[in-house]
Amino acid sequence: MSAAQVETALITGASSGLGAEFARQLGATRTNLVLVARDAARLEAKAVRLRQEFGIDVQVLPADLLTDDGVAAVGARLADRAAPVSTLVNSAGHGLVTPFDRSTVAEELDHLRLLVTTPLQLSHAAIGPMLERGHGRIINVSSISAFIPRGTYGAAKAWILSFSRWANWQYASRGVHVTAVCPGFVHTEFHQRMRADMGRVPRWMWLDAERVVREALADSAAGKGVSVPTKRFKVLAALGRFAPTSWAAAAGNRGR
């Protein structure tokens, strides 16, 4: 892609949390944006601020990614070769505070769909046009939970991690990089929305969204398949690969 061409990033979960921070930092680089979330009013308010602050084009695409119609609408935008998307950020997600044996199958399937099936579908929609252009990147928000046993949330994030590592190896030589971002606890609305008790999580385990996204974008630009922000979480990720299941699972239960 020539330097004269303006790039466009599509971000899911863009109304809050890491998705909103990705929008802010990408907007600051003069990247045009497509913001995806369920709340149209909240998206539009954010779009107005980003347009005013950075002078960029910001498209609002309200969509419920737990529905076929919502995923199809976003997939169609990604596949639009007349208005190419150069960066896809799969940031939409939620957690389940209820233990697996007390959650419903419907809740678990929605959880799995939002964390695994939807990113798979959107990545598939984006990667064809990106490969045709020989340029593009996909950033998938995973979690440090991908490295440790942590219920169905950790299992879903492990899928994202494995897929992203493979896809980056598979497609980097053709100009498309795929990066899994694996933060620990981040100061966002995520835990409040799921009404999780975070009182037992030590202060040192919390990260700011600004740093997570800054390091993620740098690692993506460097072509890395995995981004684990901060040295302390890099160490925890390494330990998670070799620690006994009992220790790793106990560590993962903090804040539940």
N, C-alpha and C positions, 0 to 999 in steps of 0.2 A: 504494500500500500504506500502511495506517495505521501510525502510530508504535507502536501497541500490538501489532501483529503481529510475531512473531519470524521472522526470515529464516533461510533454510537455504541453505548452499553445498555443492555437490558438487565434489570435487577429485579428479582422476585423478593417478596418480603420487604419492599422498599419504604414502607411507611414508618418503620421503627427499627431500633436495634442495629445490628451489623448491616442490614440492608440499607438503612438510611445513611449510615456512615460511609458505605461504599458509594452511594449516590453523591454525597458531599465531596469526598476525595476525588472521585472520577470527574465530577463537575468542575473541580478546581483545576483540572488539567485541560479544560475546554472540550471535554468529551460530551457529546450530546447524549441524552438519557431517555430511556423508556422505563417508567416506573410501574411495577406490578404489585398489587395487593388487593384485598377485598374492599377496603374502605375508600370509596371514590372521593369523598370530601376531604379526608385526611391526605390522600395522595395529591389532590389538586392544591391544597394549601402548601404542601412541601414543594410542589412543582413551581408555584409562584415565587417562593423564596429562592429556589435554585436559579430560576431565570433571572431574577433581579440581581443576585449576588455574582453570577458568573457570565451572564449574557449568552447563555446557551439555549438550544432548543430542548425542551423537556416534554415528552409525550406521556400522558397518563393512560394506563391500560388496566382498569379495574377488572379483576378476575378472581374467582374462587378456585384455587388449584386443587380442591378436593372434588371438583366436578369435571366431567368429560368436556363440557362446553368451555369451561374456564381454561383448561389445559389446551384445548384445540385453538382457542383464540390467541393464546400466547405463542403456541407452536407456529401458527400461521404468520405471526409477526416475525418470528425468527427466520422463517423460511422465505420471507419476502426479499427476493433478490434485487428488486428495484430500490429498496431502502435497507441496505445491509447492516446487520448487527455484527460488530467486530469483537465485542466482549459480552459474554453471558455470565451473570452472577446468580447462582442458585442459592439463595439465602433464606427462602421461606421455610418455616418449620415450627414445630411446637413439641413439648415434652408431655409425658404422662406422670403425674405424681402418684397415681394409684398403683400399687403392686400388681404384677402380672396376673396373679391368681384372683384379684378382685376387680380388675378392669373387664370390660365387655369385649367380645370379639370385634364388634363394630368399632369401638374406640381404638383397638389395636390395629385394625386394618386401615382406618383413616390415618393413623400415625405412620404406619408403614408406607402408605401411598404418598403422603406429603414429603416424607424424608427420603424415599427411595424411588418409587415408581415415577413420580412427577419429575424429579431431576433427570432420570433416565430418558423420559419422553422429550423433555426440553433440550437436553444435550443432543439427542438424536436429531431433533429438528434443526438445531443450530450447526451441527458439525458438517453436514453435507455442503451447504453454501460456503462455510469457512474454508473447507478443503478445496472447493472450486476456485476460490480467490487466493489460496495459498497463504492465508493470514487469518488469525483469530485466536482467542483464548477463552477458556471456560474456567470459572472459579466456582468450586463447589464447597459450601460451608459444611465441614465435618465437625469433629470434636476430639478433644483428648480422650473422650470416652471410647473412641474407636480402638484404642490401644489396650483397654482393660475390659473385664466383664462388667457390664452395667445394663442389664436387662435388654429390652427390645430397643431402647434408644441407642445404647452402645452398639448393638448388633446392626442397626440401620446405618449408623455412622461408620462402622467398619466396612460396610458395603461401599459407601461413598469413597472412603479412603482407598480401598482396593481397586475400584473402578477407575478412579482418577489417576492413580499410579500407572495402571496398565494403559489407559488412554493417552497419557502424556508420552509414554514410551512408544506407543503405536503411531502417533500422529505428529510428534514434534518434528520429524524429518520432513514433513509436508507443510510445516508452517503453523500448525495449530497446537497450542500448549494447554494442558488441562492440569489444574492445581487443586488439591484438597487442602482446605484451611482447617487446622485442628487446634482451636483455642481451648483453654480451660474455662473457668467461670469468668464471665464478662459482665460489666456493669451495664445492663440493658433492662428492658421490660420483660425479658423472656421468663425469668423465674417468678415475677409477680403475676404474670398472666396465668401461669399454671398453679399458682398459690402454693409454691414450694417453700418449706421452712429452710432458710439458708443460714440460720443462726450459728450452726456448727462449722461453717466454712471459715478457715483462718483468713485474715486480711491479706496475707502474702499470696494467696491463691487467686485473688481477683485481678482482672486485667481491665484496662480501659479500651473501649471500642476503637478509639482513634489509633492506638498502637497496633491492635490486632489487624486492622484494615491496612494501615501503612506497611506493615511487614508482609502482609498477604500480597499486596499489589507489587511490592518489590520482588518477592519470590516468584510471582507469576511472570513478571517482566524478565526475570533471569531464567525462565524456562523450567523451574523446579516443579516436580510432581506433587510435593508435600510441603506445606508451610506450617511449622509449629512455632508460634510466637513466644519469644523470650527464652533465655537459656534454661530457666528453671523448669519450664514445661517440656523443653527438649529432653532434659534429664528424666523427667517423669515418664515421657513417652518411651524412652529407651528402657527404663526400669520395668515398664508395663509389659514389655515383650518377654521378660525373663522371670518376673516375680511369680511366686506361687499364686494360684487362683484365689485362695482364701485371703491373702494380703491385698491383692489387686481389687477384688470385689469389695472388701471392706473400705478401701480408699475411695472407690467409686460411689459408695453409698453416702458419703458426706453430703449433707444438704438435702437429702431426700425427705 
